Amino acid sequence: MPTSEYEQFGVSTSSGKQEPSVTNAKNEVSFVGADGLEFADDLTVPAGIYVGVPFDQYRRINALNNSRFSDFVQSPRHYEHYRKNPKNLETAALTFGSLAHCGVLEPARLLELYVILPDFAEGIGGARPTATKEYKAKKAAFESKHTDKTAITDDQYQKLLGVVEAVDEDKRAREAFQGGRAEVTMVWVDDITGKLCKARPDYMRPGEGMLCDLKTTRDAREFGRSIAKYGYDRQAAWYLRGARALNYDMGRFFFVVVESDAPHGVLAAPLDADTLEDGRLQIEADLRRLAECEATGKWPGYVHPETFKKPSYAMKWVKSKRRVYMGGQEIQL
């Protein structure tokens, strides 16, 4: 049975720390190769940091990741529901984000993973040629011949070239992805829940104790809001938690943010210490709640509010009252 060969990143030293060297670990864990067999959905691997694990195999590792754990933020009930009924997270933005990651971090794999769709709309005519049966049939026939690749349009490819060029031209962004390893796979046992966990940082720089992450966005200036909206502080804390569980001294998380549309503005900076600490505290609190839910078998949903109230900025005629306490007295503003 053919197997894909990959390597474990790091070896233990007498000090107990992990040094940034590479040892072959293919004898410890093996994955089914391209012989037509299906991968098991409950694939289990030993704790460690691995390089060269294809993303489809990473997804099959039976371990808790940040994306799945993020459902716990909504409620334990939602987490347990989606654990049993996984949701499809594929969107156009996520698809392009994956494409951008490949172009910036693993450009040698572009031809292996992606194929450009021919312009089947040409010659069909009409206001919406891509919505016609003829176009869809041609597209389906093309994709059936390239089932091992993701089909992208020429527009997406041109946009990708712009993103790659923008990152390469920006010294701070470019250097974030140098001197380390791209797309590593971390697997560890959580010390609060005892659960096997996993993460796949975009880029690991062990020598600097830093993990780097590439994000595509519409407006890089609004990335602070995106951190709050999409829980990127929790993501950073989750990844660093995993690295530390594997004895890597990781304490910094660096974001490279590039706009998807031309002229592809770029911002690159480490995550603020307070923001990272807030993410860490959220993760630890939710892990303790997860352990409690699993111990009791109870998965509560929402907590009822005392009243429903619209935001103060939406008030038209009634001014929102804000309560403050001064000298032990409650004052309404």
C-alpha positions, 0 to 999 in steps of 0.5 A: 500500500503506498503511503505519503511520506512526511516529516515530524518537525522537532526533536526533544533535547535534554532541556525538555525544549524542542529544537527546530530540526527535522526528523523522519516520522513516516514509520510512526504514522502513515497515510493511504496514498493514491491507490483509490482507497478511501481515507478513514474519517476517524484517523488518529495520529500521535501528538507531534508537529508534522510537515508535508501532510496534505490538507485533505489528510489533515481534515481527516485527523480525528481531533478538535480544531479551532474551527469546530470549537468556535461553534462553542462560542454560540452555545454548547448546544450548537457545538454538539449539533454541528459535531454530529452534523458538520456544516459546509464552510465552503464560500467564495471568500474561503475558496479564494483564501485557500488559493491565496495561501497556496500561491503565497506559501506553497507556489510549487503546488499550484499546478498540482492543486488547481486548474484554470477553467476555460472561458466556456461563456465565450460564444454562448451569448445572453446577459448571463451566460454562466447561468445557462445549461450549456455553460453548466454542462461544459463546466461539469464535463471539464471538472469531471476530467480534473476531479483531483484539482480545484477549478478556478476562473482566469479572473481568480488566477489574475487576482491571485497573481496580484496578491502574490506580487503585493506580498512579495513587494512588501518587505515586512509581509515577505519576511514574515514567511521566511526562515521557517516552515509553511503549513505545518500540522500540530497534534496535541493532547489538551491538558484541560479536556484530555481531548486530542486537538489539532491546528495547521498554522500557515507558517511557523518560525521556531527560532523567533517563537512566532507563528504567522498567518495570512489573511485576505480581506476587502479592506485591510484597514478594518482588520481590527474589526475582523479580529473581533467578528471572526475570532482571530484572537481565539485562533491565534491563542489556539495555535499558540496553545498547541505549540506550547503543549508540544514544548515549543516556546511560542508567544507571538502571533503575526498577521499578514493581511492583504486585500483581495482586490486590486491594488491589493493593499497590505498590512502586516503586524503582530497581534496586540498582547492584550488581544491575544491574552483575551483570546487565550482566556476565552479559549481556556474558559470554553475548554473548561465548560466543554469538559463540564458538558462532556462530563455531565452529558448536558449541552445547554443552549442560549441564556434567556435575556431579561428583555429584548432591547435594540442597540442604543445607536438604533434608538430614534426617539428615546435616549438610551439610559446608561447606568453608572455607580458613583460613591455607591449610588446608581446614576442614570445618564 
